[in-house]
């Protein structure tokens, strides 16, 4: 098992009205969000992002932390699992010229509406069956994605990350450390099917053989 490391520390923090989301969230909202279509990305806020658009202030401050941590250069290759519209990959290419990037997402809407510069490098695919050979990438990322699976599907997704990575991987997942955080995260989630205590996640990593780095999303 790898390191617990916060590589999104420089991602801009937004104020979340968790109480309001909890009071307004319905099972219908969750069902719409889990389709990962237009409503999730560019529809009403209760169904997802409420408009998912590119702005350099989000991912540009994050890329240098990945670059330093994993020694990324123009000769490196990256896969982003759950890449959405490819904004993170766009900033990797801008800030590390020459780096090889690929992205997959389950959402055909997201891929069709990807950043124009990144469209050639993203495709619709399932994290449980990545369309790449073994050991294809120097770094495999999956931010707020694998927790959308449960049971054996989750185990398969983690093993797929292991399979296509030459060395490094990093995931972010919904989690909690105490009862207060547990209440926060369960009030916030729309699409996650697996939310565990951080120690339970680590046990799962060991069981399925995930050896990469990781961090937690806690609202």
N, C-alpha and C positions, 0 to 999 in steps of 0.2 A: 504494500500500500504506500502511496506517495505522501505528499505534504498537504496539510491544511494551510492554505495561503490565499490571502485576499488580493487577487489581481485586478479587482474592480474598485479598489479604494479611491481611484481618481475619477470614477464615473460620477457625473453630477447627481447629487441627491435631490429628489423631489419630495414635496410634502404629500403624504398619503392620508386621506380621510378614511381610515380603516373602519371606524364606527359607522359612517354613512354607507360605505360599500357593503358592510355586513347587513345593515337594515334593509338595503334595497335589492341585494343580490337574490335572485330566484333560481330554481332549477332550470327554468327556461333560458335564463341568461347563461348558465353554465353550458347548457346543451348547444346554444348558438356559438359560444366561444370555442367549444371543442371541435367545431367544424373547421376552424382555422381558415375561414374565408374572408370576404370583404368586410363583413361585420366585425370580425375579430381585429383586423388591422386598421380599418378606416371607417368603422361605424361608430355607434354610440359608445361612450366610455364604459358603460356598464357591461359591454360585451367584449372588452379588451383594451386596446391601446387608445382608442378614441382619436385615431389619426396617427399613422406611423410614417414619419417623414425624415429625410436625411438632414442632419445638422452636424457640422464638425465638432461642436462642443461636447458631444456625447462620447464618441469612441476615440477621437484623436488623443485625448489625455491618457487613455488606457493602453494604447498600442506600445508606447515605450516600456511599460512595465512587463508586458509579454516579451518584448524584444530582449530586454536585459535578463529576465529570468531564464529564458530558454536559448539565449545566444543566437537569435534569429538574424539571418543575413539575406542578401539578395539570392543566395543559393538554396535557401530553405524552402520547405513546402508546408502548407497549412490546409487543414480541412475544418470547416465550421459546420457542425451538425445542428440543424435547426437554425439555419442562417437567416431566415425571414427574407427581407429585401436586400440582404448582402451589404449593409452599411458598414459593419465591422471589417469585412473583407476589403471593401473599397478603401478604407483608411489604412489598412495594412499595406495595400499596394501603393498608396500615395506616400506613406512615411518610410517604407522599405522598398524602394524601386527594384524591380526584378524578381521579387519574391513570388513564388508559385502559390496560387490560392485556388481552392475548390470549396463549394458549398452545396449542401443538400437541405431540402425542407419538404415536409409532407404537404405543404400548402401550394397548390398550383397558382392560387391568386398571388401569393407572395413572390413566387418565382417569375410570374408574368409581369409583375410590377417592380421587379428588382431595379436597383440603381443602374442606369444605362451602361455605365462603365464596367459593371460587374456581371451583366447578363450572360456573357459567354462562359462564365465560370461557375454558374449555379444551375442546379437541376432538381426536379421533383424526385424524391426517393425516400425510402423508409429507413429509419435509424436501426431497425432490426435486420436489415439486409443491405448493407452499404455496397454500392456498385464500384468497389475498388479492390485491387489485389492486396494481399497481406503486406504489411510494412510499407505502405505507400507514402506516408507523411511524417515529417519531422515533428509536427505538433498537431494534435487533434483536439478541437474545442467543442464543447457542448454546453451552452449557457441557458439554463432554465428550460431544458427540453426533456431529458431522460426521466424526470419525475412525472411526465405525462403518461408513462407506462406503469404497469403493475405486475407483480408476480414474475412468471418466467419471461414475459416480454421485456421487463426491465432488466433482468439478468442477461438476456440476449443482447440488448442494446449496449450494455456495459462491456460485454465480451467482444462486440463488434468494434468498439473503440480500441480495445486492446489489440485486436487483430490487425487493424489498418495503420496503427501507430508504429513507427520505427523505435521510438524512445519515449516521447513526452505526450502527455494528455492533461487536460484540465476541464473540469465540469463545475457548474454551479447548480445547486438543487435546493428546493424548499425543505427547510428543516427547523428545528427548535432545540433549545438547551434547557428550558424550564417551562413551567405551566403558563407563565405570562406570555412567553413567546409562542407557545403552542396555540393559545387562544388567538393571538395576533395573526399567525400564518393561516389558521383555518378560517378565520373571518375574511382573509384577503383572497385566497386562491380562487381561480376560475377553472383552470384546466388540469391542475396536478391531480394525479390519481394515487401517488405515493408520497406521503409526507411523514418523515420519521424523526425521532430524536437523533442528534448528531452521533451518539454512540451506536445506535441501531444502524445508521448508514455505514459507519466504519465496519461493523460486523458483516453487513451485506457485501461491502467491497471485498473483504477477505474471503467470503464464501464463494463469490463468483469469479475471483481472480482479477479484479480491477486494481491496477498498480499505479494509476496516475494521480495527479494532484486534484484538489477539490476545495470548494468553499460553499458557504451556505447563503441562501436568500432568506432573510427574515425581515418582514416589513418594518 
